Every structure is written in structure tokens, then in C-alpha cells.
């Protein structure tokens, strides 16, 4: 009886030792496989966030270049250069020109001529995809707006690019919200800058929608360098500095904030995989471009949430754990049989 009990103890010890060694080897193999897959997935997420960012930056840069070229072209049209606020026939000619432009381009929602005092002297708006002429009794005084004041000294062929903000009418934010970028250039005459400034309101909603629409994982954000959203994960979080709410990138992602201080364009932390790039709408420093002296730099931010960064690796880990659980019973049976046979041979010898 004593020999039988001793034999069982030896078998159990041997089985435990062999099973432990095999499980340790299996654990090392599974750990290596898991971390290799995590590294592979991180490289994939890094590529995806960077690629999304590159596409967005190219989209914005190309669009801004095209709009600036359009604005200069409009200001140099014969009808616009010949405009005289005191002659109704020139007003009608310019209004037709502006209406045709708005209907054809579908990227401007408003084109105006403003005199050097800041008074609107011609204005056409895009309403239901048609150019609508605004009568003189609805013209507004824009002399207090920064984009007017900062454009007074522009040379012909130079375009002022405003901040990206919400349109205001008669001092009130327009509802529904209407994101705009204003492009301003002087209407030239033979001697240089003429009597009028051409102001074209670019439809910012189109650009923001294009930035949001992408089949790659994650999402795109557009923020100012003070952390305020122009384009956020949730639509209601945008434009906080104008609408008076507190949602901002720096409060939502405090560890990822101060992007310009990050060591590289793409990084991963507990807030996700993030790639960013500074964006200057006016491409400051380029010939023929002027930007607001109070301009806020913008950042394009491409982000994949933490739950998505290692999503595939977590699925692999789950499969590996299920595999380990599935082989435990056969492993215990096999090591038990082997231990019994080994001890019996040992006892027989």
C-alpha cells in the first residue's frame, strides 16, 4: 500500500514537472507570437494614420490653391474691373458674373465687392444652388471686420486668407452654423489697387465633410493651436470658442496635447495612435498670399482610438488562449500516461 502511494506521488510529481515545462515553452511561444503581431499591427496603424493624414493635407492644400487662383481670376474679369457703384449697368453686369460663378463652382456661398470704407456695394449669394442677387438696401457695413481691415494694403494679385470660423451676419453667428474661409483680393485698375475689394466666402462645410469621409480606420480632426476644435469626433464639440462650450482637444486628449512639442509626427500612447501635421491655410511665406495677423495655426490630426490600435492582436491573443485551453486536457492525459509508463519502467528495472 505504501509502495502504491509512493508510486502515485512520483507519477504526480513527474507529470507536474513535464506539464509545467511544456506549458512554459508554450507560453513563451504564444507570448512571442502575440508581441510580434502587436508590433506588426502598430506598424500597420502607423501607416494608416500617416496615410490618412497625407491624403487630408493634400486635399486641403490643393483646394486652397485652387480657390486662391479662382479669386484672382474673378477679380481680373473685365466686368469686375469696370465696376462703378454709381452706375447701375455695371452693377448688373457684375451681379450676373457673380451669379454664374456661384452656380458653376458650387464652392463659394457668397461673393461681394466692398469699397474702401468697408461698405458692401455688390453682393450675390448661393441659395438652393442658384445665385441670388442681394438688393442694395440689404448691404452691410463690414468696416469693423478684421478681414476687411487687414486687406486694405494688399497689392494686386495678392490674396488675404482669413481664419477658418463661422459666418456672421449683422454681428450674429449665422444659424444653421456656416463654416467659412474668406478670400480677399483687391480689384486692380491701371494704376494698381482699385477702389474695391473682392471678398469670396468659401464653403467650409464641404472641406470638413471631405476630411471626415475616408474609408481608413480612425477619424480625422482639425484643431487650432489653442486646442479648439474645428472638426471633432462629435459634431457638437466643434467651434467651442465661438459657441461658448468647453469641448476641446486639449481637454479630451491631455497627454496628446501640445502637438508641436511631440518628438515625431506619429506616436502612440494610451490615447491612441495619432499622426499630425501643422496646416497654414494661407501657406504663409508664399508669394501672393497674405494671412491674418491674428491667425491661429491649425493642426490636422489623424487618430485611431486605443481599442482599435491592437484590435487584431487582441483577437489573436484570444484565439491563442482558446487554443491553450483546448489542448490542456489532452496534454494532461498524455503527460499522465507518459509519467505512469516512465515510473513503471523505472520500478521494473
C-alpha positions in Angstrom: 0.0 0.0 0.0 2.9 2.3 0.9 4.6 1.4 -2.4 1.4 2.2 -4.3 1.1 5.6 -2.6 4.7 6.4 -3.2 4.4 5.4 -6.8 1.4 7.7 -7.3 3.3 10.6 -5.7 6.2 10.0 -8.1 3.9 9.9 -11.1 2.1 13.1 -10.0 5.5 14.9 -9.5 6.8 13.8 -12.8 3.6 14.7 -14.6 3.6 18.1 -13.0 7.2 18.8 -13.9 6.7 17.8 -17.5 3.4 19.6 -17.8 4.9 22.7 -16.3 7.9 22.6 -18.7 5.6 22.1 -21.7 3.3 24.9 -20.6 6.2 27.3 -20.1 7.5 26.5 -23.6 4.0 27.1 -25.0 3.6 30.3 -23.0 6.9 31.6 -24.4 5.9 30.7 -28.0 2.5 32.4 -27.6 4.0 35.5 -26.0 6.5 35.9 -28.8 3.7 35.4 -31.4 1.5 37.9 -29.6 4.1 40.7 -29.3 5.3 40.1 -32.9 1.7 40.6 -34.0 1.4 43.7 -31.8 4.5 45.2 -33.5 3.1 44.3 -36.9 -0.2 45.9 -36.1 1.3 49.0 -34.7 3.3 49.5 -37.9 0.1 49.0 -39.8 -1.8 51.6 -37.7 1.1 54.0 -38.0 1.0 53.6 -41.8 -2.8 54.1 -41.8 -2.8 57.2 -39.6 0.0 58.7 -41.6 -1.6 57.9 -45.0 -4.9 59.4 -43.8 -3.0 62.5 -42.7 -1.2 62.8 -46.1 -4.4 62.5 -48.0 -6.1 65.1 -45.9 -3.2 67.5 -46.1 -3.0 67.1 -49.9 -6.8 67.7 -50.1 -6.7 70.9 -48.2 -3.5 72.3 -49.9 -4.9 71.5 -53.4 -8.3 73.1 -52.5 -6.8 76.3 -51.1 -4.5 76.7 -54.1 -7.5 76.3 -56.4 -9.7 78.7 -54.5 -6.9 81.4 -54.4 -6.5 81.1 -58.2 -10.3 81.4 -58.7 -10.4 84.5 -56.6 -7.6 86.3 -58.5 -9.3 85.2 -61.8 -12.6 86.7 -60.8 -11.1 90.0 -59.7 -9.5 90.4 -63.1 -12.6 89.9 -65.1 -13.5 92.9 -67.3 -16.9 93.3 -65.8 -15.5 93.4 -62.3 -12.6 95.7 -63.1 -15.1 98.1 -64.8 -17.5 98.1 -61.8 -18.6 101.5 -60.6 -21.0 101.6 -57.7 -22.6 104.8 -59.1 -23.5 103.1 -62.4 -26.4 100.6 -62.3 -25.4 98.9 -65.6 -22.0 97.9 -64.2 -23.7 96.5 -61.1 -25.9 94.3 -63.1 -23.0 93.1 -65.2 -21.0 92.2 -62.0 -24.1 90.5 -60.4 -24.5 88.3 -63.5 -20.8 87.4 -63.4 -21.0 86.5 -59.7 -24.2 84.5 -60.0 -22.8 82.4 -62.9 -19.6 81.8 -60.9 -21.5 80.7 -57.8 -23.8 78.3 -59.7 -20.9 76.9 -61.7 -18.3 76.4 -59.0 -20.6 75.5 -56.1 -17.8 76.1 -53.6 -18.5 79.7 -52.8 -21.6 80.7 -51.0 -21.2 84.4 -51.3 -19.2 86.8 -53.4 -19.1 90.6 -52.7 -17.5 93.8 -53.6 -16.6 96.1 -50.7 -15.5 99.7 -51.1 -12.5 101.2 -49.2 -14.8 102.5 -46.5 -16.0 98.9 -45.7 -19.4 99.2 -47.3 -20.8 96.4 -49.5 -21.5 97.7 -53.0 -22.4 94.4 -54.7 -23.4 91.0 -53.3 -24.6 87.7 -54.6 -25.3 84.6 -52.5 -25.8 80.9 -53.4 -29.3 79.8 -52.3 -30.6 76.4 -53.3 -27.7 76.1 -55.8 -28.8 79.3 -57.6 -27.1 82.7 -57.5 -29.4 85.2 -55.7 -28.7 88.9 -56.1 -28.9 90.9 -52.8 -30.5 94.3 -53.2 -28.6 97.5 -52.1 -31.0 98.1 -49.1 -29.6 94.8 -47.6 -25.9 95.7 -48.0 -23.9 95.7 -44.8 -21.1 97.8 -43.3 -18.1 95.5 -42.9 -15.6 98.1 -41.8 -15.2 96.5 -38.3 -14.3 93.1 -39.6 -10.7 92.1 -39.4 -10.6 90.6 -42.8 -11.5 93.9 -44.3 -9.1 96.0 -42.3 -6.2 93.6 -43.0 -6.8 93.6 -46.7 -6.7 97.3 -47.3 -3.0 97.4 -48.2 -2.9 94.3 -50.4 -1.2 94.6 -53.7 -3.0 93.4 -56.9 -2.6 89.6 -57.3 -2.3 89.1 -53.6 -4.9 87.1 -51.7 -5.8 87.5 -48.0 -6.9 84.2 -46.4 -8.9 84.7 -43.2 -9.3 82.5 -40.2 -11.5 79.4 -40.6 -14.5 80.3 -38.5 -18.3 80.7 -38.5 -20.1 83.2 -40.8 -21.7 86.2 -39.1 -24.4 88.4 -40.4 -25.1 91.7 -38.7 -22.9 90.8 -35.8 -24.6 87.4 -35.1 -23.4 83.9 -35.8 -25.4 82.6 -38.7 -27.8 79.6 -38.0 -27.6 76.9 -39.0 -23.8 77.1 -38.4 -22.0 78.1 -41.5 -18.2 77.5 -41.5 -16.4 79.8 -43.9 -12.9 80.9 -45.1 -12.9 84.3 -46.6 -10.6 85.1 -49.5 -10.0 88.8 -50.2 -8.1 90.4 -53.1 -8.1 94.0 -54.5 -9.8 94.6 -57.8 -7.0 96.0 -59.9 -7.0 99.0 -62.2 -4.4 100.5 -64.4 -2.5 102.2 -61.5 -2.6 99.3 -59.1 -5.2 98.5 -56.4 -8.6 99.8 -57.3 -11.5 101.2 -55.4 -12.9 97.9 -54.4 -12.0 94.6 -52.6 -13.4 91.3 -53.8 -14.5 89.1 -50.9 -15.4 85.4 -51.6 -16.8 83.2 -48.8 -15.6 79.7 -49.3 -18.0 77.0 -48.1 -16.1 75.3 -45.3 -18.6 72.6 -44.7 -17.6 70.9 -48.0 -14.0 70.8 -46.9 -14.8 69.5 -43.4 -17.1 66.8 -44.9 -14.3 65.7 -47.3 -11.9 65.4 -44.4 -14.3 63.3 -42.5 -15.1 60.9 -45.4 -12.4 58.3 -45.5 -12.6 54.5 -45.5 -9.4 54.1 -43.5 -9.7 53.2 -39.7 -10.0 56.0 -37.2 -11.0 59.6 -37.8 -9.7 63.0 -38.8 -9.8 66.1 -36.6 -8.9 69.7 -37.4 -7.9 71.8 -34.4 -6.4 75.3 -33.7 -3.1 75.6 -31.8 -5.1 76.6 -28.7 -6.8 73.2 -28.7 -10.1 74.3 -30.0 -12.0 72.0 -32.5 -13.0 73.0 -36.0 -13.6 69.3 -36.8 -14.2 67.0 -33.8 -15.2 63.4 -33.3 -18.6 64.6 -32.3 -20.2 67.4 -34.4 -21.4 69.2 -31.3 -17.8 69.6 -29.9 -16.7 71.9 -32.7 -16.4 75.7 -32.6 -16.3 75.9 -28.8 -14.6 79.3 -28.7 -17.4 80.9 -30.7 -20.4 79.0 -29.3 -19.3 79.1 -25.6 -18.9 75.4 -24.8 -15.8 73.8 -23.3 -15.2 70.8 -25.5 -11.7 70.9 -26.9 -8.8 68.6 -28.0 -6.6 69.6 -25.1 -9.3 68.6 -22.6 -10.3 65.4 -24.4 -6.7 64.2 -25.0 -4.5 66.0 -22.4 -1.5 63.6 -22.9 -1.5 64.1 -26.7 -1.8 67.9 -26.5 1.0 70.3 -27.3 1.4 68.6 -30.7 4.2 70.8 -31.9 6.3 69.6 -28.9 6.0 65.9 -29.8 9.2 64.3 -31.0 7.7 62.9 -34.2 4.7 63.3 -36.4 3.3 59.8 -35.5 3.2 58.4 -32.0 1.1 56.0 -29.9 0.1 56.4 -26.2 -2.8 55.5 -24.0 -4.9 57.9 -26.0 -4.4 56.0 -29.3 -2.4 56.1 -32.5 -2.0 59.8 -33.6 -0.4 61.5 -36.6 -0.5 65.2 -37.0 0.7 68.0 -39.3 0.7 71.7 -39.0 -1.5 73.4 -41.5 -1.4 77.1 -42.7 -4.4 77.8 -44.9 -2.6 80.8 -46.4 0.7 79.0 -46.9 2.4 81.9 -45.2 5.6 83.0 -46.9 4.4 82.1 -50.4 4.4 84.9 -53.0 1.0 86.4 -53.5 -0.5 85.2 -50.2 -1.3 87.1 -47.1 -2.8 85.7 -43.9 -4.4 87.2 -40.9 -2.1 88.8 -38.4 -4.2 87.3 -35.7 -4.3 83.9 -37.5 -4.4 80.7 -35.5 -2.3 77.9 -36.8 -4.2 74.7 -37.5 -3.4 71.1 -37.0 -4.7 68.1 -39.0 -4.9 65.2 -36.6 -5.4 61.6 -37.7 -6.3 59.3 -34.8 -7.1 55.7 -34.2 -8.7 55.0 -30.8 -6.8 52.8 -28.3 -9.4 50.0 -28.6 -8.7 49.9 -32.4 -4.9 50.1 -32.3 -4.3 46.5 -31.3 -7.8 45.1 -32.2 -6.5 42.4 -34.4 -3.7 41.4 -32.0 -6.3 41.1 -29.2 -8.3 38.7 -31.4 -5.1 36.7 -32.0 -4.4 36.6 -28.2 -8.0 35.3 -27.6 -7.5 32.6 -30.2 -4.2 31.6 -28.7 -5.8 31.4 -25.2 -8.6 29.3 -26.6 -6.1 27.0 -28.3 -4.2 26.6 -25.0 -7.4 25.8 -23.1 -8.4 23.3 -25.8 -5.1 21.3 -25.6 -4.9 21.3 -21.7 -7.0 18.1 -21.3 -5.2 16.1 -24.0 -1.9 17.4 -22.6 -2.7 16.3 -19.1 -3.8 12.9 -20.3 -0.7 12.4 -22.4 1.7 13.5 -19.7 -0.1 11.3 -17.2 0.2 8.3 -19.4 3.8 9.1 -20.1 4.6 9.5 -16.4 2.9 6.2 -15.5 4.8 4.3 -18.1 8.1 6.0 -17.1 7.7 5.2 -13.4 6.7 1.6 -14.1 9.7 1.0 -16.3 11.9 2.6 -13.6 10.4 0.3 -11.0 10.8 -2.8 -13.1 14.5 -2.0 -13.6 
